[in-house]
Amino acid sequence: MKIIDLSKTIYQNPKDPFFMKVKIKHKTHKKSKWIIRLFGLPFNLFPKHFTGWADDMIKQLGVHATTHLDAPYHYGPTSEGKPAKTIEQIPLEWCYGEGIVIDMKHKKDFEIITKTDIENFLNQKNIDIKPGNIILIKTGRDKYIYDKDYYKKGTGMSAEATLFLIQKGVKVMGIDQWGWDLPLPYQIEQAKKQNRNDIFWEGHLVGIDHEYCHMEQLVNLEQLPYTGFKIACFPLKLKGASAGPSRVVAILE
């Protein structure tokens, strides 16, 4: 069995934009010795060779700041006419299943992924999507994941392409770039330029009428075959949250 990590490393990256800042305080073994002493254990009763324990504190971590699974609640307060699920309400069965990689690396920055693009790839590779499959969209933009302008690069899933996957019975899908849609600054620019209200967040907003989850900021999809592996993508169980940071892995038997 081989396990491939599809998750971003969480650390205090000075290149992250302000809305993705991560702050972690690392406590040394030496500092913890004094904490143990305050709990009442005299230094002379410390075990031999015990230098104290290391400890760490996450001081800032947005749930969307690293590899994560978006819950339907992220898209809006309701989904399919009912209160939208928050991340701890996502059925765990959704988060484990047969994976399929859909290769969209040929799509240029700001060029949207259409339903036809997805269908053409599946037909060329003779791949059939089944209910419960976890679909991974490979764009190759994970090579920029630690760069300052990461969120400004990439393609994006159209509403029709997103809906196509949902109608195939897919509950969880993911992408190896900053967001599911076209880059956020570009969406805003085009909405204003074209004076249209159907451009911004079109892929996400499918989730208001059709319940689904997607993952963002995946890495290492290049190491996967198109089929023949399983995906595990269990998010942190954060009560009432719109997303959960996740350790996403591919399992190849």
Residue pairs with C-beta under 8 A, 6 or more apart in sequence:
1 251
1 252
1 253
2 251
2 252
3 249
3 250
3 251
3 252
4 220
4 223
4 224
4 249
4 250
4 252
5 219
5 220
5 247
5 248
5 249
6 67
6 136
6 218
6 219
6 220
6 221
6 231
6 248
6 249
6 250
7 66
7 67
7 218
7 219
7 246
7 247
7 248
7 249
8 66
8 67
8 145
8 217
8 219
10 22
10 24
10 61
10 66
10 245
11 22
11 24
12 22
12 23
12 24
13 22
13 146
15 146
15 147
15 148
16 22
16 65
16 148
17 148
17 151
19 62
19 65
20 62
20 64
20 65
20 66
20 151
21 60
21 62
21 65
22 58
22 60
22 61
22 65
22 66
23 58
23 59
23 60
23 61
24 56
24 57
24 58
24 59
24 61
25 56
25 57
25 59
26 54
26 56
27 54
27 55
27 56
27 57
28 52
28 54
29 51
29 52
29 53
29 54
30 51
30 52
31 52
32 52
32 53
32 54
32 55
33 43
33 46
33 51
33 52
36 46
36 52
36 53
37 43
61 245
63 87
63 236
63 238
63 241
63 242
63 243
63 244
63 245
64 70
64 74
64 216
64 242
64 243
65 245
66 217
66 245
67 215
67 216
67 217
67 218
67 219
67 245
67 246
67 247
67 248
68 215
68 216
68 217
68 235
68 243
68 244
68 245
68 246
69 87
69 90
69 95
69 172
69 213
69 214
69 215
69 233
69 235
69 243
69 244
69 246
70 180
70 204
70 213
70 214
70 215
70 216
70 242
70 243
71 84
71 85
71 86
71 87
71 89
71 90
71 213
71 235
71 241
71 242
71 243
71 244
72 79
72 84
72 85
72 207
72 211
72 212
72 213
73 79
73 84
73 85
73 86
73 87
73 241
73 242
74 204
74 207
74 242
74 243
75 84
75 204
75 205
75 206
75 207
75 208
76 84
76 205
76 207
76 208
77 83
77 84
78 84
78 208
79 85
79 207
79 208
79 209
79 210
79 211
80 209
80 210
80 211
84 207
84 211
85 211
86 239
86 240
86 241
86 242
87 235
87 236
87 237
87 238
87 241
87 242
87 243
87 244
88 237
88 238
88 239
88 240
88 241
88 244
90 213
90 235
92 234
93 132
94 171
94 172
94 213
95 172
95 232
95 233
95 234
95 235
96 230
96 231
96 232
96 233
96 234
97 132
97 133
97 134
97 172
97 230
97 231
98 130
98 132
98 133
98 134
98 227
98 229
98 230
98 231
99 133
99 134
99 135
99 136
99 224
99 227
99 229
99 230
99 231
99 250
100 127
100 129
100 133
100 134
100 135
100 136
100 226
100 227
101 136
101 138
101 221
101 224
101 225
101 226
101 227
102 118
102 121
102 122
102 135
102 136
102 137
102 138
102 226
103 121
103 138
103 226
104 113
104 117
104 121
104 137
104 138
104 139
104 155
105 138
105 139
105 140
107 113
107 117
107 139
107 155
108 155
109 153
109 154
109 155
109 183
110 155
110 182
110 183
110 186
111 155
112 155
112 156
112 157
112 158
112 182
113 137
113 155
113 156
113 157
113 158
113 161
114 158
114 160
114 161
115 158
115 160
115 161
115 163
115 164
117 161
118 161
118 164
118 165
119 164
121 127
122 128
122 129
125 226
127 226
127 227
129 135
129 165
129 168
129 169
129 170
130 168
130 169
131 168
131 169
131 170
132 169
132 170
132 171
133 168
133 169
133 170
134 170
134 172
134 173
134 174
134 231
134 233
135 165
135 170
135 172
135 173
135 174
136 173
136 174
136 175
136 176
136 218
136 221
136 224
136 231
137 157
137 173
137 174
137 175
137 176
138 176
138 221
138 222
139 154
139 155
139 175
139 176
139 177
140 176
140 222
141 150
141 153
141 154
141 155
141 176
141 177
141 178
142 176
142 177
142 217
142 218
142 219
142 220
142 221
144 150
144 153
145 217
145 219
150 178
151 178
151 179
151 183
151 184
151 185
152 183
152 185
152 186
153 177
153 178
153 183
154 177
154 178
154 179
154 182
154 183
155 177
155 182
156 177
156 179
156 180
156 181
156 182
156 183
156 203
157 175
157 180
157 181
157 203
158 202
158 203
159 202
159 203
159 205
159 206
161 203
162 173
162 180
162 203
162 206
162 212
162 214
163 206
163 210
165 173
165 212
166 206
166 210
166 212
167 210
170 212
171 211
171 212
171 213
172 212
172 213
172 214
172 215
172 231
172 233
173 212
173 213
173 214
173 215
174 214
174 215
174 216
174 218
174 233
174 248
175 214
175 215
175 216
175 218
176 217
176 218
176 219
176 220
176 221
177 216
177 217
178 184
178 216
178 217
179 216
180 203
180 204
180 214
180 216
181 187
181 201
181 202
181 203
181 204
182 190
187 199
187 200
187 201
188 200
190 196
190 199
191 197
191 199
191 200
203 214
204 214
206 212
207 213
215 233
215 246
215 248
218 248
223 250
224 250
225 252
228 252
229 250
229 251
229 252
229 253
230 250
230 251
230 253
231 248
231 249
231 250
231 251
232 248
232 249
232 251
233 246
233 248
233 249
234 246
234 247
235 243
235 244
235 245
235 246
236 244
236 245
236 246
237 244
238 244
